[in-house]
Amino acid sequence: MASSSHFLCSHASYNHKPHLNSFTNATVPQFSSFKPHGSSSFRKKIQSSRNHLIRATASDSTTGRKQLEVVYDLENKLNKLADEVDREAGISRLTLFSPCKINVFLRITGKRADGFHDLASLFHVISLGDKIKFSLSPSKSTDRLSTNVPGVPLDERNLIIKALNLFRKKTGIDNHFWIHLDKKVPTGAGLGGGSSNAATALWAANQFSGCVASEKDLQEWSGEIGSDIPFFFSHGAAYCTGRGEVVEDILPPVPLDLPMVLIKPQEACPTGEVYKRLRMDQTSQIDPLVLLEKISKGGISPDACVNDLEPPAFEVVPSLKRLKQRIAAAGRGQYDAVFMSGSGSTIVGVGSPDPPQFVYDDDEYKNIFLSEAKFITRSAGQWYSEPLSTDESTSFEKHVE
């Protein structure tokens, strides 16, 4: 990083000329080391005050008459130099937040000829997520993945490795990586944790490669390895159709500070098994666009948070139906709505970050996963950031033993 700073500063110096006798409105910004920021690998936005122009006037020393005035736009010049640094410098390590999602509603609208189902769903990114550390590997042939959670596949079955293979295939860039996945999102939860990891890996590989692909490229490519992955290249809130890969960015339809609690029993819901038990004659018949409008205008409510996968998921894991009913009954007036996310098995209570007391008191739920969360979004050109808790004393996470 020192070489980058030196490159910048060496081009920001001035040659002293005789008779430059007045400098006005001169505000020279202070510099700090660059960090990865959006599509620019080593950009740190140069901070300056409103008066960022340097004016230099040259006068004749005998007559005092002004002969020349030079206006030097320091901020613009330094930002251009930073762009040059970004293009020429590479990164060797990168740590990214990999958030999960919930389906605020999920309608299954038909069975496709290819065996998949058409859906229409309001997806939203939330603040619970994993952290993934990427380092360039000296190997030109192998990625190495490690994680803090047992049972997670570390080979080509993992969506992170699939995503890196996909990126190399699409771009021809042969970077390989050492990756450590710090897992907090439970698996088999209907939260899209694996899909988010894949999207994050594609974003990281693109950063290491100088952003050779656009966000649209990454989004389109990602649909080849998973239906939910393209969503994470939205800005955080999207109306998704098709298999889930048709993503329409929308403005967040609910306040981002709306709290929620995620409650997931030990049992997972295998997505394939849930869809196998789905019967189209038992799905809701309400137009999903009506649901979207209802939430956008009136907020989250029980009748708007429809999930057509709940009945088959409750067949796969019968205890899940009872858990949802108990949460709704215990939290009457506490939650705006209680519903299952995706294909399960996470039950979401929106409107309060606090779980009902029975999940602490009953031995049946001693190994349950609990986490508070909020809705989050990202800005164009930037990946998602992990929100800072405003009150650490109320923040909790309880993981499956």
N, C-alpha and C positions, 0 to 999 in steps of 0.2 A: 504493500500500500504506500510505502514511502516514496517509491519511484513515481507513482501516480501523482501524489501531492507535489513532488518536485517538478514533474512535467508541467503541471498547472501553474505553479508559482513562477517558474522560469519564463513562462510566456506572459506573465502579468507584470513584468518589470518595465520601467521606462528609461529611455536614454536621456540623460540630462543635457539640455541645450542652454547656451548662454542667453541671458535676457528674459528667461521665463520667470517673471517677477510677481505673478499673482495667481493663486489657486483658490477658486471659490467653490462652495458646495461640494467639497471633496469628502466623501464618506467611503472609506475602504473597508469592505466586509472582512470579518474574521473567518478562517477556514477550519474545518474539521475533516476527519477522514471520511471518505465516501462509503456509502452502503448501497447494496442492491436496492433498487427502487423501481418497481414496474418493469417496463421494457428496457430500462437502462441499467446495466449491470453495476456500475460504480458511480451512480449519480447521487450526490446529496445536493438538494436545492440550495443554491447560493442565497443566503439571507442578506438582505441589505435594507437600509432605511429608504424612505420615499425619495430622498435626494441622493440618487446614485450616479449622477453625471459629474464628471470632472471637467472643469473649464480651465483652460490655460490661455493666458494672453501674453503676447510678446510685444514689447514696446521699444522704440528707439531710445537709447540711453541719453542722447543729447537733446532731442526735441521733446521727448515725453509723449510723442504721438503714437497711438495704438496702430500697429501694422497688421496683426493677425490674431484671430481668436480660434482656438481648437476646442471642440466639444468631444469628450471621450466617454462613450457609454460603457463603463466598466462591467456592469452586471451582464449585459448582452454578450460582451467579448468573453467573459469568463464562462458563461454557460455554453458558448460554442466550443471553448477549449475543453470543457467537461465532456461534451459529446465526443470529441476526438479521443479523450482518454478512454471513454466507455467502449468505443469501437475497437481500440487497440489492446486494451487490457482484458484479461480473463479472470474468472473466479475459480477458486478451487474448493470452497466449502459454502454450503447454503443450508439454513434451517428454516423450514416453512411450517405454518399451521395448516392442518388438514381437517376442516370442520365437517360435521355431518349435517343431515337435513331431516325435516319431517314433512309428511304429506298432510297438509291442513284438510284437504279432502282428496279422495281418490275414487273416481268412477271408472269402472270397466265397461267399455261401450260396445265391445264386439270381439268375436274370435276371428283370427286371421287365417288365411290359407297356409301361411308358413308355420302354423302351430302356436305362434305368439298371440297375445291379446292386445287389442287397442285400448288405450286408457286416456283419461283426461284428468289432470291433477294439478292442484296448486302446491308446488314444491317451494320450500323456503329453507335457506341455510340457517343453522342455529349455532350458538356459541360453544357447544361441546365439541371437542375435536382432539385429534392426535397431533403429535409433533414428529416431523420427519427430518432427519439430518442427512444431507447428501455431501459426499466428498468424491472428487475425481479419483478414479482408481488408476494405478500405474498399469493395470492389465488392459489389454486391448481385446479381450475375449470373454471376460466374465464379470458379472455384477455380484456383489456380496451383500446379502440382506440379513440383518439381525433385528431382534425385537425383544421387548421386556415381557411378553405374554407367551406362555407355552401353547402349543397346538396350532399356531399360525404358520401356514406353509411358507417356506423360505426360498422355494424354487420357482419354476415357470408357472406354477399354479397360482401364485400370488399376483394380484392385479398390478402391483407396482412393477414387477419384472415384466409383465405383459406390456405395460405402458412404455417402459424403456425400450423394449424390443420393437414396439410399434414405431416409436420416434426414430430409431435408427433406420428402420425399413423405409419410412417416408422421406427422411432427409438425407440418408447416406452418411450422416455424421456418426463416427464410430466411438464416441465417448462411452466408457463404462464407469460404474459407480460403486462405492461403498455406501450403504444406506442403513441407518438405524431408525426403526419405527418405534416411537414411544406411544404405545397404544392405550387410549382411554375409552374409545367408543367400543361398546361390546359388539361381538359378532352375532349374526342371526337375530338382529334387533329391529330390522326395518328402518334403519337410520342411514343407510348408504355409506357406512364407514369405509368399506373396501373401494367403492366407486370414487369416493373423495380422495383416497390415497392414490388411485390411478391418475385422477385429474391433476393432483398436486405433483406427481412424478413427471407428467408431461410438461407441466409448467416449469419445473426445475430443469429438466433436460434442455428446454428451449432457452432458459437463462444461461446455462453453461455454454450453449452453442451460439451466443450472440443474438438471440431472438430471430432466428432464420424463418420461423413460422409465425403467422398471425394468430390471434386468439381464435378467430373463425376457423383457421386450419386445424388447430388443436381440438376444437369442439367437434368438427366434422370427423376427424380421424378417430376420436375417442369412442364414437358410436360403434366402431368395429369390434370392440372388446367388451362393451357393456352398455346396456340401455340407459342406465341412470348417470353415467359418467358425463355426457354432454351438458347436463344441467349445471354442473359446478363451474362451467365457463360462462354462465349467466352472471348477472351482478348480485345474485343472491335470492331473488324472488322471480319465479317464472311459472307460466302456464304451460304445461308439458302435455303433448299428445303423441300419437303414434304408439311405439313401444315405450315411449318416454324420451326418445332421442330428438323429437321435434320440440325445440325450446323457444318459447316466446317470452322475452324479458318483459316484466311489468314493474310498475312502481310498487314498493311494498304496500300491500293492502291493509296492514295492521301496524300499530305503533311498534317500533323496534325495541322499546323498553318494556313491552308486555312480558311479564314473567311466566315461566312454566316449570313444571317438574316432569322428569322422565322416570318412569318406573318399569323396570324390565325384570321379569322372573328368570330363574336359572334356565328354564326351558327355552330353546330357540324354535323358531318357525322356519323350516326349510321352504324356501320360496317355491320350488318346484312342486312340493307336496300340497302347498296351499292352492296353487293354480289348478292342480289336478282335481281338487275337490270343488272348485268353483262351478256353480250352476248359474247360467245367465238368467234363468227365469226367477232367480232370487235376488238379483241386483236391483239397486234403486233405478227408477226411471226418470229421475229429475235431470234436467239439462245441466251439464256441468258449468256452462256459462252463466246460468242463473245462480248457481252456488257462488261463483266468483264475484258476481255483482252483489249478492247478498252480503258477502264478507267485506267487500270493498266499501259498501255503504253503511252496513250495520255492525261490522265487527264479527268476531268469532262467537258462534252460538252452537248449541247441540244439533239443531236441525241443519246447519250448514256444513258441519264436519262429518260428512258421509264418507264411509270407507267400505266399498263393496267386497273387500277381502276379509272383513271381520268374520262373517259367518263361516267360511271355510277354514280360517285360522283357528277359530274356536273349536272346530271339529278336530283339527290336528293337535291342539293343546287345549283340552277342555277346561283346565283350571284358569285359562286366560280370560274366559268370559266372566267367570266369577270375580276375578280380580278387578276387571273393569267395572262391574256392577258395584262392588264394595267401595271402590275409589269414588265413583259418582255419588253413592249414597252418603259416604262419610264426608265428602267435600261439598255437600249441597250448599250453595251460596258462596263457596270458596273458589270454585273453578267456573270459568265461562263455558267450558266444554271439556269433556273427557272422551278421548278417542284413541284408536290404535293407529300407529304410523306404518305406512307401507304394508308389507306382508307380515308384520309382527316380528318379535313379540313385545315391543315397547308400547306401553300405554302412556299417553300424554295428558297431563292436566294443565290447561292453559288458564292463566289468571292469577296464579299464586305459585311461588317457588317452593312451598312447603308440602311435603307428602302427608297423607293422613296418618294419624298416630298408630293405626293397627299394623302398619308395615314394620314398625319397630317392636310392637308388643307380641305379635304372633310368631311362634317358632317356624311356621310354614314359610315365612318370608325372611328368615335370617340370612339367606344368601342372595337376597335380591339386589339388583343394581339400582341406585338412585342418583340422580343429578339434577340440579337446577340448570336452567338455560334461558337464553333470550334469542330473539331473531337478530341476525346480522346480515350485512351486505358488504360488497367491495366496490372500490372505484375502478374505472377503466384503467388498464395498464398496471394494476397492482393486484397482488394476490390477497387472500383473506388474512386478517390480523386477529390474533387472539385478544378478546376484550379483557381489560383489567377489571377485576372485581372492585366495586365501589365500597363494599363492606365485607371485608374478609371474614368477619365473625359469623356472617350468615351463609357463607359459601360452603357447600359440602359436596362430596362425592362418595358414594358407597359402592364398591365393586363386588362382583361375584367372587366368592372365595374359591 
